[in-house]
Amino acid sequence: MTLADRLDHLESRIQAACASVGRPRDSVTLIAVSKTVPIETIAEAYGLGLRDFGESKLQEALPKIEALPKDIRWHFIGKLQSNKARRAAQACQVIHTLESEAQLKEMSKITGTVDGLIEVNIGEEPQKSGVLPGELDRFWARTLDCLAIRLRGLMAIGPDTEDLEQTRRLFAQMRLLNERLGGQWLSIGMSGDFEVAIQEGASHVRVGTALFGARR
Ligand SMILES: *Cc1c(COP(=O)(O)O)cnc(C)c1O
């Protein structure tokens, strides 16, 4: 299958998921997760109309950002060390992985502003990054104080399970947390669970494998 075929197939699945809960297609942004994907393939995806790309390592993202068209919106979705937070916030349009005060401190040094989402460890999984639900109110308030960040909402990575109903419950909790805090964007859903995420209220889905194929 060509990239165009995979995008068509993915797009019809996204449309079907939107239709299944009566959501308009334009209420969901597809982020093409391009980590490990070479610049030429990203350029091909751009040629097919995609404008939102996700990267998880700054050193990999920077040369891509430099080389590719300036109207791309780059989403930083990886673990963000505080010593790289300033550079990431300058180079990318959206940071999905806010989780520490040290990051906020570094990001407050940028010129201008960046869109930000707080990553939540919704399943309270020890191996995962993100703010625990019980610490979220406090971190949300601290992030609002950081004038360099336009706080847009929450992000989470679904649990490592085949049980999509468990995933659905956690995504539904994310939606409630986000609504309670007044978040507008909700970044949930990857190749294995984006349909459930759309049904549970995702504004952004982050899809790599289902678009670009398996990563080496
Ligand atoms: C790699 C990655 C994705 C995309 O994962 P796929 O399963 O390939 O769609 C989404 N979100 C984050 C945070 C990632 O690191």
The ligand as an SDF file (V2000), in Angstrom:
LIG
                    3D

 15 15  0  0  0  0  0  0  0  0999 V2000
    4.8080    6.9850   19.0990 C   0  0  0  0  0  0  0  0  0  0  0  0
    3.6930    7.7340   19.7350 C   0  0  0  0  0  0  0  0  0  0  0  0
    2.4170    7.7940   19.1460 C   0  0  0  0  0  0  0  0  0  0  0  0
    2.0510    7.0530   17.8800 C   0  0  0  0  0  0  0  0  0  0  0  0
    1.9900    5.6910   18.1410 O   0  0  0  0  0  0  0  0  0  0  0  0
    1.3820    4.6500   17.0720 P   0  0  0  0  0  0  0  0  0  0  0  0
    0.9500    3.5130   17.8900 O   0  0  0  0  0  0  0  0  0  0  0  0
    2.4880    4.3370   16.1320 O   0  0  0  0  0  0  0  0  0  0  0  0
    0.2540    5.3360   16.3810 O   0  0  0  0  0  0  0  0  0  0  0  0
    1.4470    8.5600   19.7720 C   0  0  0  0  0  0  0  0  0  0  0  0
    1.6920    9.2170   20.9160 N   0  0  0  0  0  0  0  0  0  0  0  0
    2.8970    9.1890   21.5100 C   0  0  0  0  0  0  0  0  0  0  0  0
    3.0930    9.9370   22.7700 C   0  0  0  0  0  0  0  0  0  0  0  0
    3.9340    8.4420   20.9520 C   0  0  0  0  0  0  0  0  0  0  0  0
    5.1150    8.3930   21.5820 O   0  0  0  0  0  0  0  0  0  0  0  0
  1  2  1  0
  2  3  1  0
  2 14  2  0
  3  4  1  0
  3 10  2  0
  4  5  1  0
  5  6  1  0
  6  7  2  0
  6  8  1  0
  6  9  1  0
 10 11  1  0
 11 12  2  0
 12 13  1  0
 12 14  1  0
 14 15  1  0
M  END
$$$$
